[in-house]
Amino acid sequence: MEFEKIRNLSDDELKSEQAKAGEQLFRIRFQKSLGNNEGIKKLRTLKLDVARIKTVERQRTLAAEKAANPVVANVAPAKSTRTARKKAKKD
């Protein structure tokens, strides 16, 4: 499945597509362990689909978190403790 098609899916559709791909992966791996080599070419595409779906889900959760909690920048940088140690050693 193409990345743009995955992006256009809703959250529920993403979960169902991920479940379908996971089930197909399981079945192909099971067949492979039994010696049946049919569908092995599809293994790679299914893995990529699952990775793409997880990527889109993660992007959506990060966007939602960012919208809910805006980043607040520090006004002043933290003071370094190195200068205090150097001064203490010199004395």
Contacts in CASP RR format, 6 or more apart in sequence:
PFRMAT RR
TARGET T0000
AUTHOR 0000-0000-0000
METHOD contacts of the structure
MODEL  1
MEFEKIRNLSDDELKSEQAKAGEQLFRIRFQKSLGNNEGIKKLRTLKLDV
ARIKTVERQRTLAAEKAANPVVANVAPAKSTRTARKKAKKD
1 17 0 8 1.000
1 49 0 8 1.000
1 52 0 8 1.000
3 52 0 8 1.000
3 56 0 8 1.000
6 14 0 8 1.000
6 17 0 8 1.000
6 49 0 8 1.000
6 52 0 8 1.000
6 53 0 8 1.000
6 56 0 8 1.000
7 56 0 8 1.000
9 17 0 8 1.000
9 56 0 8 1.000
11 57 0 8 1.000
11 60 0 8 1.000
14 53 0 8 1.000
14 56 0 8 1.000
14 57 0 8 1.000
17 49 0 8 1.000
17 53 0 8 1.000
18 50 0 8 1.000
18 53 0 8 1.000
18 54 0 8 1.000
21 46 0 8 1.000
21 49 0 8 1.000
21 50 0 8 1.000
21 53 0 8 1.000
22 46 0 8 1.000
22 50 0 8 1.000
24 42 0 8 1.000
24 46 0 8 1.000
25 43 0 8 1.000
25 46 0 8 1.000
25 47 0 8 1.000
25 50 0 8 1.000
28 39 0 8 1.000
28 40 0 8 1.000
28 42 0 8 1.000
28 43 0 8 1.000
28 46 0 8 1.000
29 43 0 8 1.000
31 38 0 8 1.000
31 39 0 8 1.000
32 40 0 8 1.000
32 43 0 8 1.000
END
